[in-house]
Amino acid sequence: MKLFVAGLPYDLYDDELVEIFEKFGTITSAKVALDKETGKSRGFAFVEMPIEQEAKDAIEHLNDISLGKKPLVVKEADERNTPPSGGSRGGNSSNRSGSNNSNNKNRKFY
């Protein structure tokens, strides 16, 4: 399962991302998006985990925790190659106001 991770500190790179996610299982790849001009992190990444349950555990435990100044957003990545279905996926991003993990907001993950 491919995961999208946002809200990362700008000084966090691939090896540190692996350390965070490998606590939940096997990592196929972990890639922090880098700015082409500066070479610095853009604050988001993609992590691939081959075992779906381990990926779901990572989402459950890491989404909405504080790793830096901002809470992490960890969710299943949207597939780029999925053709449009004619209808909108409506409301996918509007779900942020009522997080089920509000008790995790002040936790730090090291």
MARMARKOL-143290 format. One record per residue: residue number from 1; residue in one letter; x, y, z of N, C-alpha, C, O, CB in turn. Coordinates in pm, whole numbers. Glycine has a CB too. Layout:
MARMARKOL-143290
    nr   rest     n.xx     n.yy     n.zz    ca.xx    ca.yy    ca.zz     c.xx     c.yy     c.zz     o.xx     o.yy     o.zz    cb.xx    cb.yy    cb.zz
   NUM      a        X        Y        Z        X        Y        Z        X        Y        Z        X        Y        Z        X        Y        Z
...
//
This chain:
MARMARKOL-143290
    nr   rest     n.xx     n.yy     n.zz    ca.xx    ca.yy    ca.zz     c.xx     c.yy     c.zz     o.xx     o.yy     o.zz    cb.xx    cb.yy    cb.zz
     1      m       86     -118        0        0        0        0       90      123        0      189      129       74      -98        0      124
     2      k       56      219      -83      133      343      -91       68      448       -2      -53      472      -10      143      393     -239
     3      l      148      509       84       99      610      178      150      748      141      263      764       95      140      575      320
     4      f       66      847      161      104      987      147      125     1042      287       41     1022      375       -5     1070       68
     5      v      236     1111      307      269     1167      438      298     1316      421      388     1352      345      391     1093      503
     6      a      223     1402      490      243     1546      481      263     1602      621      237     1535      721      123     1616      411
     7      g      311     1726      627      335     1791      756      470     1754      813      495     1773      933      226     1754      854
     8      l      559     1703      728      692     1664      776      779     1787      801      766     1887      732      761     1571      674
     9      p      867     1779      900      964     1887      918     1052     1897      793     1079     1796      728     1052     1862     1046
    10      y     1093     2016      759     1170     2037      637     1312     1983      644     1381     1978      542     1173     2182      605
    11      d     1356     1943      763     1490     1886      775     1488     1734      791     1586     1675      835     1562     1949      894
    12      l     1377     1670      756     1363     1526      766     1382     1465      627     1325     1512      529     1226     1486      826
    13      y     1463     1359      621     1493     1296      493     1461     1147      495     1416     1094      596     1639     1317      455
    14      d     1486     1080      382     1445      942      360     1480      847      474     1395      771      520     1505      892      234
    15      d     1605      850      519     1648      754      621     1572      771      752     1540      673      820     1798      768      647
    16      e     1541      895      788     1464      920      911     1318      877      892     1254      829      986     1471     1071      949
    17      l     1267      894      772     1131      853      741     1119      700      754     1020      650      807     1091      898      598
    18      v     1219      629      707     1221      484      720     1220      445      867     1145      356      907     1346      424      649
    19      e     1301      511      949     1306      481     1092     1169      495     1158     1133      415     1244     1406      574     1162
    20      i     1094      595     1119      962      619     1177      864      509     1137      791      456     1221      908      757     1133
    21      f      862      475     1008      762      381      958      799      235      978      710      150      984      740      405      812
    22      e      927      202      990      964       61     1004      923        4     1139      925     -118     1158     1113       45      986
    23      k      886       87     1232      833       40     1360      700      -32     1341      657     -108     1428      816      157     1457
    24      f      634       -8     1226      503      -68     1199      510     -184     1100      411     -253     1079      409       37     1146
    25      g      627     -206     1040      641     -318      948      743     -294      839      828     -205      849      509     -350      887
    26      t      731     -374      736      825     -372      624      801     -249      535      687     -214      505      811     -500      541
    27      i      911     -185      495      905      -69      408      965     -109      273     1079     -155      267      982       53      470
    28      t      890      -91      166      941     -116       32     1021        5      -15     1129       -9      -74      826     -147      -67
    29      s      968      125       11     1038      248      -23      984      362       63      869      360      108     1023      281     -174
    30      a     1069      461       82     1030      583      154     1103      698       87     1226      702       87     1064      574      309
    31      k     1028      790       31     1088      898      -47     1029     1032       -9      910     1058      -32     1069      872     -196
    32      v     1111     1119       50     1071     1255       81     1081     1337      -48     1181     1328     -119     1160     1317      195
    33      a      979     1415      -78      980     1501     -196     1076     1617     -172     1069     1686      -71      836     1555     -229
    34      l     1167     1635     -268     1268     1740     -257     1244     1849     -361     1202     1822     -473     1409     1682     -273
    35      d     1273     1972     -321     1266     2084     -413     1381     2071     -512     1496     2051     -471     1271     2220     -337
    36      k     1354     2081     -641     1457     2062     -744     1567     2167     -736     1684     2136     -763     1395     2064     -881
    37      e     1532     2288     -701     1631     2396     -699     1717     2396     -573     1838     2414     -581     1562     2529     -711
    38      t     1655     2375     -458     1729     2385     -332     1775     2250     -280     1869     2244     -200     1644     2452     -228
    39      g     1711     2141     -323     1746     2009     -270     1692     1984     -131     1723     1881      -70     1894     1992     -269
    40      k     1610     2076      -80     1553     2061       55     1415     1998       48     1347     2002      -55     1545     2198      125
    41      s     1375     1939      159     1245     1874      168     1132     1971      139     1141     2089      174     1225     1811      306
    42      r     1027     1921       75      907     2001       49      801     1977      157      692     2034      151      850     1968      -90
    43      g      833     1892      256      741     1871      368      643     1758      350      554     1739      432      666     1995      393
    44      f      658     1681      240      572     1564      223      652     1450      163      762     1470      112      451     1598      133
    45      a      595     1329      171      667     1210      125      569     1101       87      448     1111      110      763     1160      233
    46      f      623      995       27      548      875       -4      621      756       56      743      744       43      528      857     -157
    47      v      546      669      121      602      548      181      524      431      126      401      434      121      594      553      339
    48      e      595      327       83      529      205       35      553       93      135      666       64      173      580      166     -106
    49      m      443       31      175      447      -83      267      371     -198      200      254     -182      167      385      -46      408
    50      p      436     -314      180      373     -423      106      259     -494      180      173     -554      117      476     -523       69
    51      i      259     -487      312      156     -556      390       51     -453      432       80     -362      510      218     -628      514
    52      e      -69     -470      380     -176     -371      400     -205     -344      547     -224     -228      585     -303     -417      330
    53      q     -211     -447      630     -243     -427      772     -136     -343      842     -168     -260      927     -259     -562      842
    54      e       -9     -365      806       99     -284      865       86     -138      822      108      -48      903      237     -339      823
    55      a       49     -116      697       29       21      648      -87       88      721      -79      205      758        4       21      496
    56      k     -195       12      742     -310       67      815     -274       98      960     -322      197     1016     -427      -30      810
    57      d     -190       15     1021     -143       42     1158      -61      171     1161      -75      251     1253      -59      -76     1211
    58      a       24      190     1061      105      312     1055       14      434     1042       36      535     1108      204      306      936
    59      i      -87      425      956     -181      537      940     -249      567     1074     -255      682     1117     -288      504      832
    60      e     -299      462     1138     -372      480     1264     -286      543     1374     -334      628     1449     -424      346     1313
    61      h     -159      503     1382      -74      551     1491        0      681     1460       36      754     1553       26      446     1525
    62      l       22      712     1334      102      829     1300       21      949     1253       68     1063     1264      200      793     1194
    63      n     -100      927     1201     -180     1039     1154     -214     1132     1269     -261     1088     1375     -308      988     1085
    64      d     -191     1260     1248     -229     1366     1342     -138     1378     1465     -174     1446     1561     -368     1343     1388
    65      i      -20     1314     1463       73     1333     1575      167     1449     1541      184     1484     1424      154     1202     1605
    66      s      228     1508     1642      322     1617     1620      463     1560     1606      516     1500     1699      316     1720     1735
    67      l      522     1581     1490      659     1541     1467      748     1665     1465      869     1657     1486      672     1463     1335
    68      g      688     1776     1442      755     1905     1439      655     2009     1482      587     1993     1584      815     1938     1297
    69      k      644     2116     1405      549     2222     1438      407     2189     1392      310     2240     1448      593     2352     1376
    70      k      396     2104     1289      265     2073     1233      229     1927     1259      319     1843     1270      262     2102     1081
    71      p      100     1897     1269       61     1756     1283       79     1683     1150       59     1741     1043      -87     1744     1331
    72      l      117     1557     1158      132     1477     1037       -3     1442      977     -102     1426     1049      211     1350     1068
    73      v       -5     1430      847     -119     1375      775      -66     1247      710       23     1253      625     -180     1477      668
    74      v     -120     1133      749      -78     1005      693     -204      936      643     -297      910      720       -1      916      799
    75      k     -206      907      513     -324      843      454     -281      764      332     -170      779      282     -433      948      416
    76      e     -373      680      284     -344      605      162     -332      704       48     -414      795       33     -455      499      134
    77      a     -228      687      -34     -205      777     -146     -309      752     -255     -349      638     -279      -62      759     -203
    78      d     -353      859     -320     -441      847     -435     -359      793     -551     -245      836     -572     -508      985     -472
    79      e     -415      701     -626     -344      646     -741     -348      746     -856     -455      793     -894     -405      511     -784
    80      r     -234      779     -909     -225      875    -1020     -284      819    -1148     -335      895    -1231      -82      915    -1043
    81      n     -276      690    -1165     -318      630    -1291     -465      592    -1295     -511      533    -1392     -236      509    -1319
    82      t     -539      625    -1191     -681      594    -1189     -755      691    -1280     -747      812    -1260     -737      600    -1045
    83      p     -828      639    -1380     -899      730    -1471    -1015      798    -1399    -1075      739    -1309     -951      654    -1594
    84      p    -1047      921    -1438    -1160      990    -1377    -1290      913    -1400    -1311      857    -1508    -1173     1134    -1432
    85      s    -1375      909    -1300    -1498      830    -1311    -1618      914    -1352    -1729      862    -1359    -1526      761    -1180
    86      g    -1599     1039    -1377    -1709     1124    -1418    -1776     1192    -1301    -1831     1302    -1316    -1810     1043    -1494
    87      g    -1773     1130    -1184    -1828     1191    -1064    -1715     1242     -978    -1601     1196     -991    -1916     1092     -985
    88      s    -1743     1335     -892    -1637     1385     -806    -1624     1295     -684    -1719     1225     -647    -1663     1531     -763
    89      r    -1507     1297     -624    -1485     1219     -504    -1537     1296     -384    -1530     1247     -271    -1336     1185     -486
    90      g    -1587     1411     -407    -1647     1504     -313    -1625     1482     -165    -1651     1374     -112    -1784     1505     -334
    91      g    -1577     1585     -100    -1568     1585       45    -1448     1515      102    -1435     1506      224    -1688     1524      100
    92      n    -1360     1466       19    -1244     1394       70    -1159     1482      160    -1113     1436      264    -1161     1341      -45
    93      s    -1136     1608      123    -1053     1694      204    -1133     1769      312    -1074     1825      404     -981     1793      116
    94      s    -1264     1770      300    -1343     1842      399    -1356     1763      528    -1413     1812      626    -1481     1873      343
    95      n    -1305     1643      530    -1313     1556      646    -1215     1595      755    -1214     1534      861    -1290     1414      605
    96      r    -1132     1694      731    -1027     1730      826    -1078     1796      953    -1011     1790     1056     -930     1820      760
    97      s    -1192     1859      949    -1239     1934     1063    -1274     1846     1181    -1262     1889     1296    -1358     2017     1025
    98      g    -1317     1726     1157    -1356     1638     1266    -1270     1514     1270    -1314     1407     1228    -1501     1599     1254
    99      s    -1149     1526     1319    -1057     1412     1322    -1093     1315     1432    -1123     1355     1545     -914     1461     1340
   100      n    -1090     1187     1400    -1114     1084     1499     -996     1066     1593    -1008     1002     1697    -1145      953     1432
   101      n     -882     1123     1556     -761     1105     1635     -724     1232     1712     -606     1260     1731     -646     1064     1545
   102      s     -822     1307     1756     -794     1434     1822     -713     1415     1950     -643     1507     1993     -923     1507     1854
   103      n     -720     1298     2010     -642     1275     2131     -495     1257     2099     -414     1254     2192     -694     1155     2205
   104      n     -456     1244     1973     -317     1225     1935     -246     1357     1902     -125     1357     1881     -309     1132     1817
   105      k     -318     1465     1896     -261     1590     1846     -141     1639     1925      -50     1697     1867     -366     1696     1846
   106      n     -138     1618     2053      -30     1670     2134       79     1568     2161      175     1598     2232      -84     1721     2263
   107      r       67     1450     2105      170     1348     2125      290     1379     2038      274     1428     1926      116     1207     2094
   108      k      407     1351     2087      529     1364     2009      574     1224     1971      558     1131     2050      640     1440     2089
   109      f      630     1208     1852      681     1080     1807      830     1097     1780      870     1184     1703      606     1030     1680
   110      y      910     1017     1842     1055     1029     1825     1114      906     1766     1236      900     1746     1122     1057     1955
//
